[in-house]
């Protein structure tokens, strides 16, 4: 798997010098494009997905349809 070298911070991260943000990177060496997500304070750990499942997750988050949170 190709690990990206250029990560982009979320526009919601505040823009300060702190590490409290979500970062995103893409690699287009695979089809479909692979999307990598990581928490800036633990950069060695990241999630890998593709556009369709990520779009579905974001839609469910925005509409509040994820169900009851796990405790």
C-alpha positions as CSV (number, residue, x, y, z in Angstrom):
1,X,0.0,0.0,0.0
2,X,1.2,3.5,-0.9
3,X,1.4,5.8,2.2
4,X,0.9,9.5,1.2
5,X,3.6,12.1,2.0
6,X,1.4,15.2,1.7
7,X,-1.4,15.5,4.3
8,X,-4.0,18.3,4.4
9,X,-5.5,19.6,7.6
10,X,-9.3,19.9,8.0
11,X,-10.6,23.5,7.6
12,X,-12.3,22.9,10.9
13,X,-9.1,22.3,12.8
14,X,-8.7,26.0,13.9
15,X,-5.4,26.7,12.1
16,X,-3.3,27.0,15.2
17,X,0.0,25.3,16.0
18,X,-1.6,22.5,17.9
19,X,-2.1,18.9,16.8
20,X,-5.9,18.6,17.4
21,X,-7.1,18.0,13.9
22,X,-8.1,15.5,11.3
23,X,-5.8,15.2,8.3
24,X,-6.6,13.8,4.8
25,X,-4.5,12.6,1.9
26,X,-5.3,10.8,-1.3
27,X,-3.4,8.4,-3.5
28,X,-4.5,7.8,-7.0
29,X,-2.2,4.9,-7.8
30,X,-5.2,2.6,-7.2
31,X,-8.6,2.6,-8.7
32,X,-10.8,4.0,-7.2
33,X,-8.8,6.7,-5.5
34,X,-7.8,5.8,-2.0
35,X,-8.5,8.2,0.8
36,X,-6.4,8.2,4.0
37,X,-7.5,9.8,7.2
38,X,-5.5,10.3,10.4
39,X,-5.5,12.2,13.7
40,X,-2.6,14.6,13.8
41,X,-1.5,13.6,17.3
42,X,-1.1,10.0,16.2
43,X,0.2,10.3,12.6
44,X,1.4,6.7,12.4
45,X,-2.2,5.4,12.6
46,X,-4.5,6.1,9.8
47,X,-7.7,4.8,8.2
48,X,-7.9,4.0,4.5
49,X,-11.2,4.1,2.5
50,X,-12.6,5.0,-0.9
51,X,-14.9,7.9,-1.8
52,X,-18.2,6.0,-1.8
53,X,-18.1,4.6,1.8
54,X,-16.7,7.9,3.1
55,X,-19.5,9.8,1.4
56,X,-22.1,7.5,3.0
57,X,-20.5,7.9,6.5
58,X,-20.5,11.7,6.2
59,X,-24.1,11.7,5.0
60,X,-25.2,9.7,8.0
61,X,-23.2,11.9,10.4
62,X,-24.7,15.1,8.9
63,X,-28.3,13.8,9.0
64,X,-27.9,12.2,12.5
65,X,-28.8,8.7,11.3
66,X,-25.9,6.8,12.9
67,X,-28.1,5.5,15.7
68,X,-27.3,5.3,19.4
69,X,-23.6,5.9,20.2
70,X,-21.7,2.9,21.8
71,X,-20.9,3.3,25.4
